[in-house]
Amino acid sequence: MDRRSRRIDLGRIAQVAAGQVVLGLLLVAAVAQAQAPEVYDIDAVHSGVNFKVRHLVSYASGRFSDFAGTMWYDAQKPENSRVEITIQAASIDTGNEQRDKHLRSADFLDVEKHPLITFKSTKIEPTGESQRYRVTGDFSVRGVTKPVVVDVEVLGFEENPGFGKRGGFAAQTTLDRQEFGVVWNKTLDAGGLLLGNEVKVDFPVAFVLRQEKQEQR
C-alpha cells in the first residue's frame, strides 16, 4: 500500500470515528433531555395552604395567603421528583385580626424573627395505591426543622390553551406544634386546655409548567 492509499484510509477512519463521536454525543444529549425533570411553579391563584387546630370543643381554621413553590417532576419516575415550598408566616389569616396578631407574635410563629415557613422534600415513595405517594421532607417553622411526612394524591396533568401544562395535587399532613417550639396554651377554669397540639394541614395545589407559564385567570 502506497502512502497515498494509507492517507486515504486514515482519513476515512478519522471521518467514521468523528461521525461516531458526534452520534454518541447526540444520543447522550437526547437521553439526558428525555430524563430531565420538568420544572413547575405553584399557581397560587388556584392553590391553598389551609390548617385547623382543636379549639375548645371544635376547630379553629385558617390559611396562609402568601406562598410560592417549585416542583421538579419526573414523569417516568415520580419518586425521583422533588418539591420546595416557601410560606410567608405573616400572611396567616384566621378571619380574626386580633387572633392573627397573637399568632404572629413570639407566643406562636414569631414572624419578626422567623418570617419564612419552608418545606423541602427529601424522599418520595409510592404507597401502592394508584396516584398516591408519601412525601418525606424537612419542614421548618420558627427556626426549628423537623422531618414530616405528607400524603399526596396526584389529581392529574393536562394541557389547555391559555393555561399551559398543569398538574394538580391534594396533600395533607398533621403536625405537632410543640415539636416546633409553639407551646403556648391556656388552662381553662373548668379544666383542660384551650388549644390542641395537633395541627392538620391541607394543601390543594396546582402547578404550572415554568416554560409555559401564562397570565392567571
C-alpha positions in Angstrom: 0.0 0.0 0.0 1.5 3.4 -1.0 1.5 6.5 1.1 -1.5 8.0 -0.8 -3.7 4.9 -0.1 -2.6 5.0 3.6 -3.5 8.7 3.8 -7.0 8.0 2.2 -7.6 5.1 4.6 -6.6 7.1 7.6 -8.8 10.0 6.5 -11.8 7.7 6.1 -11.1 6.1 9.6 -11.0 9.6 11.1 -14.2 10.6 9.4 -16.0 7.4 10.6 -14.6 7.9 14.2 -15.7 11.6 14.2 -19.2 10.6 13.0 -19.5 8.0 15.7 -18.4 10.5 18.4 -21.0 13.1 17.1 -23.7 10.4 17.0 -22.8 9.3 20.6 -23.0 12.9 21.8 -26.3 13.4 20.2 -27.7 10.2 21.8 -26.4 11.2 25.2 -28.0 14.7 24.8 -31.3 13.2 23.7 -31.3 10.7 26.6 -30.4 13.5 29.1 -33.1 15.7 27.7 -35.7 12.9 27.9 -34.7 12.2 31.5 -34.5 15.8 32.7 -37.4 16.6 35.1 -39.9 19.3 34.1 -39.9 22.4 36.2 -43.3 23.6 37.6 -44.2 26.6 39.7 -47.1 26.8 42.1 -50.1 28.6 40.7 -51.1 30.4 43.9 -54.3 31.7 42.4 -55.6 28.1 42.3 -53.8 26.7 45.3 -54.1 26.9 49.1 -52.3 26.3 52.4 -55.0 25.7 54.9 -54.9 24.5 58.5 -57.1 23.7 61.5 -56.4 23.1 65.2 -58.6 22.0 68.1 -60.1 24.9 70.0 -62.3 24.1 73.0 -64.9 21.6 71.6 -64.5 22.4 67.9 -61.8 23.5 65.5 -60.4 26.9 64.6 -59.3 27.1 61.0 -57.2 29.4 58.9 -54.9 29.8 55.9 -51.7 31.4 54.6 -52.3 33.8 51.7 -48.7 34.3 50.6 -46.7 31.3 49.4 -44.7 30.0 46.5 -43.0 26.8 45.4 -41.3 24.8 42.7 -41.6 21.2 41.6 -39.1 19.2 39.6 -41.3 16.5 38.2 -40.0 13.2 36.6 -43.0 11.8 34.8 -41.2 8.5 34.1 -40.2 8.0 37.8 -42.3 10.3 40.1 -40.3 9.1 43.1 -37.3 10.9 41.6 -39.2 14.2 41.7 -38.8 16.9 44.4 -40.6 19.9 45.6 -39.8 23.0 47.7 -42.4 25.4 49.2 -42.0 28.7 51.0 -44.7 30.4 53.0 -44.7 33.9 54.4 -45.5 33.4 58.0 -47.0 36.8 58.5 -49.7 36.0 55.9 -51.6 33.9 58.4 -55.3 34.6 58.2 -57.9 33.1 60.5 -60.5 35.8 59.8 -59.9 37.5 63.2 -57.3 40.3 63.2 -56.8 40.2 67.0 -56.2 36.4 66.9 -53.9 36.8 63.8 -51.8 39.4 65.6 -51.4 36.9 68.5 -50.5 34.1 66.1 -47.8 36.3 64.5 -46.3 37.1 68.0 -43.5 35.3 69.8 -46.1 33.1 71.5 -46.7 31.3 68.2 -44.9 31.9 64.9 -42.7 34.8 66.0 -42.7 36.2 62.4 -40.3 39.1 63.1 -37.5 36.6 63.9 -38.7 33.8 61.6 -40.5 35.2 58.6 -40.5 32.1 56.5 -42.0 28.6 56.8 -40.4 26.1 54.4 -40.7 22.6 53.2 -38.1 20.7 51.1 -38.8 17.1 50.1 -36.1 14.5 50.7 -37.9 11.3 49.6 -40.9 10.3 47.6 -42.4 6.8 47.9 -45.4 5.3 46.2 -48.0 3.9 48.7 -49.2 1.1 46.5 -52.5 2.9 45.8 -53.0 4.4 42.4 -51.6 8.0 42.1 -50.9 8.2 45.8 -47.4 9.0 47.3 -45.8 9.5 50.7 -43.5 12.6 50.5 -41.0 13.0 53.3 -39.3 16.3 53.7 -37.7 18.9 56.0 -40.3 21.3 57.5 -39.0 24.5 59.1 -41.0 26.8 61.2 -40.0 29.2 64.0 -36.3 28.3 63.3 -36.9 24.6 64.0 -36.5 22.0 61.3 -38.1 18.5 61.6 -38.8 15.7 59.1 -42.5 15.4 58.3 -44.5 13.0 56.1 -47.1 14.4 53.6 -49.7 12.2 52.0 -50.1 13.3 48.4 -52.7 12.3 45.7 -51.9 13.2 42.1 -55.1 14.5 40.6 -53.8 14.6 37.1 -51.9 16.5 34.4 -53.4 18.3 31.4 -52.6 21.0 28.9 -55.0 23.7 27.8 -54.5 26.7 25.5 -54.1 29.8 27.6 -53.4 27.9 30.8 -50.3 25.9 29.8 -49.4 22.4 31.1 -50.6 21.9 34.6 -50.6 19.3 37.4 -53.0 19.1 40.3 -52.3 17.6 43.7 -54.1 17.1 47.0 -51.8 16.9 50.1 -52.4 16.5 53.8 -50.3 16.2 56.9 -50.6 16.5 60.6 -48.0 18.4 62.7 -47.4 18.5 66.5 -46.9 22.3 67.0 -45.0 21.7 70.3 -42.2 19.9 68.3 -41.6 23.2 66.6 -41.5 25.3 69.8 -45.1 26.5 69.6 -46.1 25.6 73.1 -48.4 28.5 74.2 -51.7 27.3 75.7 -54.2 28.4 78.3 -55.7 26.3 81.1 -59.4 26.6 81.4 -61.2 27.4 84.6 -63.2 24.2 84.3 -60.1 22.2 83.5 -58.5 21.2 80.2 -56.6 23.4 77.7 -57.8 26.0 75.2 -55.9 24.6 72.2 -54.9 21.2 70.9 -51.4 20.3 69.9 -52.1 18.7 66.5 -52.3 21.0 63.5 -54.0 19.5 60.5 -52.7 21.0 57.2 -54.3 20.7 53.8 -52.6 21.7 50.5 -54.8 21.8 47.4 -52.0 22.7 44.9 -51.9 23.4 41.2 -48.5 23.6 39.4 -47.9 25.2 36.0 -45.0 24.3 33.7 -42.5 27.1 34.0 -41.7 27.4 30.3 -45.4 27.8 29.6 -46.5 29.9 32.5 -49.4 32.1 31.4 -51.3 35.0 32.9 -53.6 33.6 35.6 -57.3 33.5 35.0 
